[in-house]
Amino acid sequence: MRPVTTTPRLALAVSVATLLITTATAARADDTGPSEPPGTEPSATAPVKIDPTDPDLKLPEGATLAAPKVLDIKSVVEDQSGDERREDTNADVTFALQAEVLFSKDSAKLGDEAKARIETIAEEIKKQNATRIRVFGFTDNLGSSAHGDILSKQRANAVQAVLDQDLNDPNVTFDVRGYGEQYPIADNSTEEGRKKNRRVEVSFPRTQS
C-alpha cells in the first residue's frame, strides 16, 4: 500500500475546512436562545466566500460545508441599579428598561421620568440613523399568561408612542409586540429574576461605528 502524503496546500485546506465546520456549527447553535425573540437574530455575514465544492477541501462523501458567517461580538452595559441595560453587537443596539422604572404596578401609563429615559433612546436612534425599530414588551410568569400577553403589548405600545413623538420621522417604521412571560432573561423563581423579566426592549440596526 502506498503511504499517504499530505501536501502543504491540502493540509491548509483541511485545516480551513475544519475551522469553518466548527465555526458554522457554533454559529447555528448560538443564533437564537430562549431569551431572544424572533426577528432579533444577528445579521452579520462572512466577508469571504468559500466554495464548498473545492476539491482541496476534503470532506466525507456527500457532505458540504455550512455557510460561513461572522459571529456577533456582544457588549453589555448595565447601570448600577440594574434598571437599564444596553447591548451592542456588530449589527444591532438594544435597550432594555425594567417595567418598574417605566410603569406603576399592573399599569401601562408612563410617567414624566419614564418619558425622559425613552427620550435618550430616541436620541441614540437618531444618531444611528435607524428607520426600523422593534419595541417588545415582556412580563414575569406571575398571574395568567393571557393577562401578561395583554399587559406586555400595552406597555410596548406606550413606549412606541413616545418614541414616535420624539423621533417625528415619517420614514421610521415600528414592529411592536407583547410576548408576556416568553423569553425570560432571568430566573422567574426569585423576585430579583422576575424584576429583570418585567421589561420593555427597544432595538434597532447599528449604522454608525
C-alpha angles and dihedrals in degrees: 000000000000115000115250112245126195120211118213089246093053093045090052092047092051090049091051091048092050091049093048094048091050093046095046091049091050091047092055091048093050099039095098136002138184091277096050115085119215114277095037099088117133112268101197115125134203114267095215126059117223123203105225090196095058106132090221090064100080111203131161112283111280094014124120133189120264115241108277119234141175113251115230118250107220125206117191124193121181125183119242094259092049090232095120133034131186123198122191124190133168089269111026148031118216129188119193118194121188113238092235092066092049107035144024117248112297090356136118096198116116123219128213094263091051091051090052090055091050090050090061089055090051089054090054090049089054090048091054092044088228119172100176114066130178119205113187127179125206138181137191122259097262117114125012121330091232092055091049091052092052096044094047091052092048091052092047089051091052093052092045091053092056092045091050091052094046094047096042090188121140090201093065118096126193134211105201122185140162114215099175111198094349121114100022116192095198141031112289091202091080131053090233090057094044089052090057091048093054097081150119118230125203116192135172139165119280112239101162126060 
